[in-house]
Amino acid sequence: MLRQRGVQELWVAGVALDYCVRATTLDALKQGLRAVVLIDAVRAVDAAPGDGERALQELMDAGARVHSWGHSQHESRSHATGRAPAR
């Protein structure tokens, strides 16, 4: 439906990085859309420790890009899961 309307890229934000954001982003990629996760606008549920990190890695491995305002990617990934960056 989005492709029929000329959409080529989907920017994704949401509360559950490891659930809704993950599913939406993977669906977009399967439909041939470019997908960008707005890392400053997501948060992982982390039902099991590390779920958010694993979901983000899965999305990047599948071809999604990660966009952040004012953070390095490592700091952004830690921000997404609510944990401080490892030093």
Helices and strands as residue ranges (DSSP letters): G 3-5, E 9-14, I 17-21, H 22-30, E 34-42, H 51-62, E 65-67, H 73-81
